[in-house]
Structures are given as C-alpha cells and as structure tokens.
Amino acid sequence: MNVTSVEHIQKKSPVKKECEDAFVLNPQAGIYGVLDGATPLVCFEDEAGHNGAYLAAQIFKAKLDQLSGGEGLAQAVEEANIHLREEMEKYAVQVDLGEERWSTCVAAVEVMNDHIQYVQLGDSMILIEDEEGKVTVLTSDSVKGISERAKQKRAEGRKAGEEIPPESYYDIRMNKLRYNRRLANVEGGYTVANGMPEVMDCLDQGTISRRGVRSLLLISDGLFHPKLSLEETYHRIREVGLEAYVQELTEHLNKHALHIDDRTAVWIKLKEVPPL
C-alpha cells in the first residue's frame, strides 16, 4: 500500500449557489485530484440548474473517478477535454468564444509503487513534502499575473495598429474578465481545460520518484492565503490540520472583506520507501 492516509476538505463559497470545485479520491487506482471550475461569465444552466463551471469540473471528476490505473493521466485529460467540448456543443455553447466556454483547472496525481505521475492546468496546485519536511511547489500557477499580461498584450496590439478599446473600457470588471478568458491556452495567457485542442499542448505533466516523498497536497486556489506563500501555507496546514487552516483562512478573509472562494484540498500521506 503506497498511501497511509488521505484527508480532504471542501467548503462552498458563501456567495455561490453551488460548489464549482470537485475532488477525486480513487484509491484503487492511486489517483487523486482537485478540480476548480471557472465561474462563468454567462448565465447558462442545464436542466438540473448547473452552470458551466460545475459541469466542467464534474466531467473531469467522472473521468478520473472511473480510471483503474495505468491508463495515463494525460490521456484521461485529453479524453475528458474532448467530452467537455462535446457537451458544450450539445448545449449550443459558442465554443469559439473564450468567455462562453465551460472550463476547469486541474491538479491530479497517480501514486504508483516507485513513482508519481502528475498533470496540472491553471491555478489548482500540487505541492510535495520530502522526508526532511522540505516543501516544494511542483506546478506553476499560470493564472497568476494574467491581468497584467493581458494589459501588456493590449498595449502591444494597439502599438501594432490593432483596434482595441482604451484601458478605461477594461476598468469595467466584466470587460476585463471577458478579455482574460480569451487568453486561455494561448501564448502569454494561462492554461485551463476548456475543450480547446490546445489544452494538451499546454498541459503541465511529469513524473517524479516516490522515494523521499512523505506527502502530497493538492489545492484549489481558494486555499491560497493572501499573507502566506504556498510553502508557508503547507507548513501551516501541517501544524494545525486542514480543517483548522481553512477556518483560519476564512476568518482572515472575512475580517479583511476579501473574496471567499470555494475551498478544496486533498492531502495524501505516503508510506516511506526503503532506501536502495
């Protein structure tokens, strides 16, 4: 048995109708994941009242839940991404418009006997702790700084003669968000699973040795602390536990009138691998 214990937590944002995050606990296959659906900019709902963020996360969850192990996480992402596009087309979503697409961030691992495979898109993150207690952020947050990069891209476009509204237009939040969504899976943008074929070119994927890894932490960006680095966040979770950390974070965000997002995490503690 590679895994000694798995803890998870999920808390819905107080401002959302339903949780747009999802998590995967598939111990038979050694597969675990956190998925963070991107809150839609349009008011689509399916027959059950679910929006595109919820549906995107659930499509990926269903795919990872049904794996038996060994199929390859990248292939699972590709198949889920194709299914996501098919579902959007079924509901006549304009998939050529970034702000219309259903999308989700992805962070998933497959824990095997001697190695760990991972895949990641967006700002759902994977951290690892080694047997000395050192914490390493395994993945990159491609959403971080997107508004600044978008502003730079617009400036470059205007300089090249493109017809782009003045920056005052993008001071309106919805206009800025629509523009940002069009930067999904393009150079200088950010990565996200949204049915585009380019998702597979943007996928952060890799394999690391199991040896020396004590635990893995998968989190949606709702667990990011405005005052702590991700490494410091992991240390705090290790000190007080997932439940207490989320409570602390929520109280801090409330106190400072900051946005409280859906908060989802999976914490996997591993059996020590004997030295060679």
C-alpha positions as CSV (number, residue, x, y, z in Angstrom):
1,M,0.0,0.0,0.0
2,N,1.6,3.3,-1.1
3,V,-0.7,5.6,0.7
4,T,-1.1,5.6,4.5
5,S,-3.8,8.2,4.7
6,V,-5.8,10.7,2.7
7,E,-7.6,13.8,4.1
8,H,-9.8,16.0,2.1
9,I,-11.9,19.1,2.6
10,Q,-14.4,21.0,0.6
11,K,-16.2,24.2,1.5
12,K,-18.5,26.1,-0.8
13,S,-18.0,29.9,-1.3
14,P,-20.7,31.8,0.7
15,V,-21.5,33.8,-2.5
16,K,-22.1,30.8,-4.8
17,K,-25.3,28.8,-5.3
18,E,-23.2,25.5,-5.5
19,C,-19.6,24.5,-5.2
20,E,-17.8,24.7,-8.5
21,D,-14.8,22.7,-7.2
22,A,-14.6,18.9,-7.3
23,F,-12.2,16.4,-5.8
24,V,-11.1,12.9,-6.8
25,L,-10.5,10.1,-4.4
26,N,-9.8,6.9,-6.4
27,P,-7.6,4.8,-4.0
28,Q,-7.9,1.6,-6.1
29,A,-6.1,3.3,-8.9
30,G,-3.9,5.5,-6.7
31,I,-5.5,8.6,-8.4
32,Y,-6.3,11.8,-6.5
33,G,-7.3,15.2,-7.8
34,V,-8.7,18.7,-7.3
35,L,-10.7,20.5,-9.9
36,D,-11.7,24.1,-9.9
37,G,-14.4,25.2,-12.3
38,A,-14.0,28.7,-13.5
39,T,-17.0,30.8,-12.6
40,P,-18.9,31.5,-15.8
41,L,-19.4,35.0,-17.3
42,V,-22.6,33.9,-18.9
43,C,-25.9,32.8,-17.3
44,F,-26.2,29.3,-18.9
45,E,-27.7,26.5,-16.7
46,D,-28.5,22.9,-17.7
47,E,-31.8,21.2,-16.9
48,A,-30.6,20.5,-13.4
49,G,-29.6,24.1,-12.8
50,H,-25.9,23.5,-13.0
51,N,-23.6,26.1,-14.6
52,G,-20.6,25.6,-16.9
53,A,-18.0,25.7,-14.1
54,Y,-19.8,22.9,-12.1
55,L,-20.2,20.8,-15.3
56,A,-16.6,21.2,-16.4
57,A,-15.3,20.1,-13.0
58,Q,-17.7,17.2,-12.8
59,I,-16.8,15.9,-16.3
60,F,-13.2,15.7,-15.3
61,K,-14.0,14.2,-11.9
62,A,-16.1,11.5,-13.5
63,K,-13.3,10.6,-15.9
64,L,-10.6,10.4,-13.1
65,D,-13.0,8.5,-10.8
66,Q,-13.5,5.7,-13.3
67,L,-9.8,5.1,-14.1
68,S,-8.4,1.8,-12.9
69,G,-4.8,2.9,-13.0
70,G,-2.1,2.7,-15.6
71,E,-4.1,4.3,-18.4
72,G,-2.1,7.5,-18.1
73,L,-3.3,10.8,-16.6
74,A,-2.5,12.8,-19.8
75,Q,-4.7,10.5,-21.9
76,A,-7.5,10.9,-19.3
77,V,-7.2,14.7,-19.5
78,E,-7.4,14.5,-23.3
79,E,-10.5,12.3,-23.2
80,A,-12.2,14.4,-20.6
81,N,-11.4,17.6,-22.6
82,I,-13.0,16.1,-25.7
83,H,-16.0,15.1,-23.7
84,L,-16.2,18.6,-22.3
85,R,-16.3,20.1,-25.8
86,E,-18.9,17.6,-27.0
87,E,-21.1,18.5,-24.0
88,M,-20.8,22.2,-24.8
89,E,-21.6,21.6,-28.4
90,K,-24.7,19.6,-27.3
91,Y,-25.9,22.7,-25.5
92,A,-25.0,25.0,-28.4
93,V,-22.3,26.9,-26.5
94,Q,-20.3,29.2,-28.7
95,V,-17.0,27.3,-28.2
96,D,-15.1,29.8,-30.3
97,L,-15.7,32.5,-27.7
98,G,-13.4,32.2,-24.6
99,E,-16.0,33.8,-22.3
100,E,-18.6,31.2,-23.3
101,R,-16.6,28.0,-22.8
102,W,-17.0,25.9,-19.7
103,S,-13.6,25.5,-18.1
104,T,-11.9,24.0,-15.1
105,C,-8.4,24.0,-13.5
106,V,-6.9,20.5,-13.0
107,A,-4.4,19.1,-10.4
108,A,-4.2,15.3,-10.3
109,V,-1.7,12.7,-9.3
110,E,-1.4,8.9,-9.8
111,V,0.7,7.3,-7.0
112,M,2.5,4.2,-8.1
113,N,5.0,1.9,-6.4
114,D,8.1,3.7,-7.4
115,H,6.9,7.0,-9.0
116,I,4.2,9.6,-9.0
117,Q,2.7,10.9,-12.2
118,Y,1.0,14.3,-12.3
119,V,-1.0,16.6,-14.6
120,Q,-1.9,20.3,-14.0
121,L,-3.7,23.2,-15.6
122,G,-4.5,26.6,-14.3
123,D,-4.0,27.5,-10.6
124,S,-5.1,24.4,-8.8
125,M,-1.7,23.4,-7.4
126,I,0.4,20.4,-6.3
127,L,2.9,20.6,-3.5
128,I,5.2,17.9,-2.2
129,E,6.8,17.4,1.2
130,D,10.0,15.3,1.5
131,E,11.1,13.2,4.4
132,E,13.1,16.0,5.9
133,G,9.9,18.2,5.9
134,K,11.0,20.5,3.0
135,V,8.1,21.6,0.9
136,T,8.4,22.1,-2.9
137,V,5.7,23.6,-5.2
138,L,5.6,21.1,-8.1
139,T,3.5,23.0,-10.5
140,S,3.2,26.5,-11.9
141,D,0.3,28.9,-11.3
142,S,-0.4,30.0,-14.9
143,V,-3.3,32.3,-13.8
144,K,-1.1,34.4,-11.6
145,G,-0.5,37.8,-13.2
146,I,-2.9,37.2,-16.1
147,S,-4.5,40.7,-15.8
148,E,-1.1,42.4,-16.1
149,R,-0.1,40.2,-19.0
150,A,-3.4,40.9,-20.7
151,K,-2.9,44.7,-20.3
152,Q,0.6,44.4,-21.8
153,K,-0.9,42.3,-24.7
154,R,-3.4,45.0,-25.4
155,A,-0.7,47.7,-25.3
156,E,1.3,45.8,-27.8
157,G,-1.7,45.2,-30.0
158,R,-2.5,48.9,-30.1
159,K,1.1,49.7,-31.0
160,A,0.8,47.3,-33.9
161,G,-2.3,49.0,-35.2
162,E,-5.0,46.7,-33.8
163,E,-8.3,48.3,-33.0
164,I,-8.5,47.7,-29.2
165,P,-10.7,49.9,-26.8
166,P,-8.8,52.2,-24.4
167,E,-7.8,50.8,-21.0
168,S,-10.8,52.7,-19.4
169,Y,-13.0,50.1,-21.1
170,Y,-11.2,47.3,-19.2
171,D,-11.6,49.1,-15.9
172,I,-15.1,47.6,-16.1
173,R,-14.6,44.2,-14.4
174,M,-16.8,42.2,-16.8
175,N,-14.9,43.6,-19.9
176,K,-11.6,42.7,-18.3
177,L,-12.7,39.2,-17.4
178,R,-14.1,38.5,-20.9
179,Y,-10.8,39.6,-22.4
180,N,-8.8,37.4,-20.0
181,R,-10.9,34.3,-20.8
182,R,-9.9,34.8,-24.5
183,L,-6.3,34.2,-23.4
184,A,-6.9,30.6,-22.4
185,N,-4.3,28.2,-23.8
186,V,-2.6,30.9,-25.9
187,E,0.9,32.2,-25.7
188,G,1.2,34.7,-22.9
189,G,-2.2,33.6,-21.4
190,Y,-3.0,30.9,-19.0
191,T,-3.8,27.2,-19.1
192,V,-7.2,25.7,-18.4
193,A,-9.3,22.7,-19.5
194,N,-12.0,24.2,-21.7
195,G,-12.4,21.9,-24.7
196,M,-9.8,23.5,-26.9
197,P,-7.4,21.1,-28.6
198,E,-4.6,23.3,-27.5
199,V,-5.2,22.2,-23.9
200,M,-2.9,19.2,-24.5
201,D,0.0,21.4,-25.7
202,C,-0.4,23.5,-22.5
203,L,-0.7,20.6,-20.0
204,D,1.9,20.6,-17.2
205,Q,2.7,17.0,-16.8
206,G,5.5,14.9,-15.4
207,T,6.8,12.0,-13.3
208,I,8.7,12.2,-10.1
209,S,10.3,9.4,-7.9
210,R,8.3,8.2,-5.0
211,R,11.5,7.9,-3.0
212,G,11.8,10.6,-0.4
213,V,8.3,11.9,-0.8
214,R,6.4,12.0,2.5
215,S,3.2,13.7,1.4
216,L,1.4,15.5,-1.4
217,L,-1.0,18.4,-1.1
218,L,-3.5,19.2,-3.9
219,I,-5.4,22.5,-3.5
220,S,-7.7,24.8,-5.4
221,D,-6.9,28.5,-5.3
222,G,-9.5,29.0,-2.6
223,L,-6.9,27.8,-0.1
224,F,-4.3,30.5,-1.1
225,H,-3.6,32.8,1.8
226,P,-3.0,36.4,0.9
227,K,-0.3,36.7,3.5
228,L,1.5,33.3,3.0
229,S,3.5,31.7,0.3
230,L,2.3,28.3,-0.9
231,E,5.2,26.7,1.0
232,E,4.2,28.6,4.2
233,T,0.6,27.5,3.6
234,Y,1.7,23.8,3.6
235,H,3.6,24.3,6.8
236,R,0.6,25.9,8.4
237,I,-1.7,23.1,7.3
238,R,0.9,20.6,8.7
239,E,0.9,22.5,12.0
240,V,-2.9,22.8,12.6
241,G,-4.6,20.5,10.1
242,L,-6.7,21.1,7.0
243,E,-9.9,21.9,8.9
244,A,-8.4,24.4,11.2
245,Y,-6.3,26.1,8.4
246,V,-9.4,26.6,6.3
247,Q,-11.2,28.1,9.3
248,E,-8.3,30.4,10.0
249,L,-8.2,31.5,6.3
250,T,-11.9,32.1,6.1
251,E,-11.8,34.2,9.2
252,H,-8.9,36.2,7.8
253,L,-10.7,36.8,4.5
254,N,-13.9,37.8,6.3
255,K,-12.0,40.2,8.6
256,H,-10.4,42.0,5.6
257,A,-13.5,41.9,3.4
258,L,-11.8,39.7,0.9
259,H,-13.4,37.3,-1.6
260,I,-14.0,33.8,-0.2
261,D,-13.9,31.2,-3.0
262,D,-14.7,27.5,-3.0
263,R,-12.0,25.8,-0.9
264,T,-11.0,22.3,-1.8
265,A,-7.9,20.2,-0.8
266,V,-6.7,16.6,-0.9
267,W,-3.8,15.7,1.4
268,I,-2.1,12.4,0.7
269,K,0.4,10.9,3.2
270,L,2.7,8.2,1.7
271,K,4.3,5.1,3.0
272,E,8.1,5.5,3.3
273,V,10.0,3.8,0.5
274,P,13.0,1.9,1.9
275,P,16.4,3.1,0.7
276,L,18.1,1.3,-2.1
